[in-house]
Amino acid sequence: MISEMKRMHPAAIIFNFISLLKDVLIPMVIGSFALIRNIDAASWIWALVGLALLLVMIGSGFLSWYRFTYRVEEEELRIESGILIRKKRYISRSRIQSIDLTAGVIHRIFGLVKVEVQTAGSDHAAEAGLKAVSRHDGELLREALKGVKADYGDDQQENSDEESITKRTIKFPRLLLAATTSGGIGIFLSLFAIFGSQVNQLIPEDFIMELYNWAIHLSIVIMLIFLLLICLGLWLMAIAGTILRYSFFTIRKYGNDLFITRGLLEKKQVTIPLNRIQGIRIQENVFRQPLGYAAVYAEVAGGGLDKNDGFSIALFPLLKRSEIPAFIQEYVPGFQLDNHWNVLPKRSLHRFILRSTVPVVVAAVPLVYFFPFYSWMALAVAAAFAGLGYLRYKDAGYQIRGKQLSFRSRTLSRETIMVDKKRIQSLSASDHWFQRRKSLRTVYFSIASHSGVGKSFLVKDMADKDAEVIRDWYSFRTR
């Protein structure tokens, strides 16, 4: 029973030892070199010193495990720890926002999980953590503190699913598509295009003359091939990383919480309370958008976030664009998405193109001056960035639907953010001399993020009248 005093699994001794080794090893090695230089002593003395330190760390790891106890009593999680100084921590059940279970490689060998308890004021660090408990105990603890039915394994999965509102799992073909279009391919394709253009320059029309040109540019081609192989390797690593990270991705809704399970080597179970979701973000990169796919993220205030997702949580790594409205309605029904957008005025277009191309042209001028042979490449890059500026103009817009404000914009990927009015911490509009000449403004708003610091989203060069509409919508709050 969780109400009885319990200790973590003995495997926690290993994790305590690894943690001590990580904290002590580097200073110990540096200190040893300094002592060896200044103190003349036999090698066996240093061996004894190292053995003594090793035994101290093992003993400390064991005592840390033995002195660490936990239990659930009177609607509280009570943790007692400390070897010499006894520390007692009581965490009220009402303050607990989420309980995340993670199983790394060592955990999975022993059938264990790591438990992280997140509270309303814990930012992105866990309020409390159990380094190693059995999966059974981890599920029981989550059930006792969050009221979620424990799921002990595949035999009880069916019963657990009956009580869940809805569930969705990624299939391998979709996972593979998510991996190959994750963005790591971008560097590979861009350098492949550069390499291909260089090869075209070396295709011989006249064997003698082209042989001379080939000899001159041989080193450049070799360098491009080398870069191509590096980028290909990085792309394959990005594919492998995405597959390892999102394998067995499952999202399940139970009551007012979302439960996400993912990972091949490290299996992670994340709990997302619906009341901590500040906004829903839809990301379509340049490879997924033409195919009609996007990733859906939750902007969550507080702890347990994934730094690999920019302190957002992936609600689903890849969905068809047509599937997203129904997905949002199922899992986060407080948000709505439709295709009617208020777009920017035509007088904004030249500003988007100038912002994209001017830095490229300025950087290309000295390169073209000293290397005129590559002037065509500078023109091609400038044209590509002008096209990107046009896409940024075309994709930018806003949408007001009841109490929800949505912005859409693009840097490289097109992003849509949907936020409820009560989640907006601040909303502002600014302009400068060039914008005032065209009656344009930049509008941006902030929401709570991982550490209490606002995370901002903006749309540039919006018409004055549209900026006023948004400001009036936000200012005149309704109860």
C-alpha positions, 0 to 999 in steps of 0.5 A: 500500500502507498500509505505505508512507508516505502523505499525506492527499488535497490537499483536506486543505489546505482543511480545515486552512485552515477550521480555522485560519480558525475559530480565528483569525478571531474573535480577529483581527477583535476585535484589528483593531477594537482596533488601528484605534481606537488606531493611526492608519494608512491603510486599505491598511496594514490590507489588507496586514496582512489579506492577510499573515495570509491567506497565512500561514494558507494556507501553514500549511494547506499545510505541515500537510498536507505534513508529515502522513504515515501508514502501517501498519507492524508492527501499528501505525498510525504518524502523523508531523505538525508543521511545526517540531516533529515529532511521532510517534504510534504506535497499536497495532492491539490498542488500536484499538476502532473506525475511523469514516468520515465524509463531509461535503458537501466530502468527497463532492464530492471522493470523500473520507472523514474517518477517526477512530480510537478506542482503549480510552482515548480517551473520546468524542474520537478518538485520531487522525484523518485529515481527508481521504483517498480512500474507497479508502484509508479502507477499506484502512486500516480493513481493515488495522487492524480486519481488515474486508474493504474495501467500495469501492463498489456493485460489491463490495457483494455480495461484502462482504455475503456475509461479513457475518453479517447486514444491515438497512436502513431503508426510506423509509416507515419513515424517514418514520414515524420522522421524524414521530414523533420527538418534535418533533411534541409541541410542535406538537400540544400548542399546537394543542390549546391554540389549538383550545380558545381558538377554541372559546371564541370560537365565537359563540352570540350574535353581539353578546356573542361579538363583544365577547368576541372583541375582548377575546381577539383578541390572545391568539388572534393570539399562539397562532396565531403560536406555532402557526406557529413550532412547525409550522416547528420540527416540519417542521425536526425531520422534515427533520433526522431524514430527513437524519440517518437516510437510507440507515441500514444496520446490518451485523454482521461478526465482533465488530463492528457497522458502521452507515452513515447520512446524506444530506448527511453520510454517516457510518460508525460501528464499534461493537465488541460488547465496548464495548456496556454495555447496550441501551436501547429508547425508546418515546415517547408517539407511537410507543408507541400505534403499536407502534414503538420506537427501539433504542440501544446504550450504549457506553463510550468514543469515537465517540458521537453527542451528538444521541442523548445519547451513545448510538448508534442501532442502529436508528431505528425498529422494530416492538415485535414485531421487537425481540427478533429484532433483538437476537438477531441483532445483540447476542446477549448480550442478551435481551428478554421480556414478563414484568416484575415490576411495582410494588406498588399502594401505589406508585401514589399516590406517582407521581400526587402526584409528577406533579401537585403541582408543577403544582398549586403553579405553577397556584395563583397563575395561577388566582388572578389569571386565574380565566378559565383555571382550567379549563386548569389543571385540564386540565393537572393531570389530564393530569399525573395521567394521566402519573403513572399511566403512569409507575407502570404502566410501571415494573418490573424483570426478572432473566434469568440474568446480565442485569438490565433496568429499565423506567421512564418520564419522558415516553418509556418506556425499557427498559434491559438490562445484563449483570451484569459491565457494572454499575459499581455498584448501590444502593438508597435510601429516605426517610421517606415510602418507609419508611412504605410499605416502598418503595425506589428502586433504581438502577445505573450503567454506564460511559458516554462519558467514563468517568463512570457513567450511571445508570438507576433505578426508584422506589418498588419493594417492599422485597422486590424491592429485596432480590432485585436486591441479592442477585442483584448481590452474589453474583457468579458466575464 
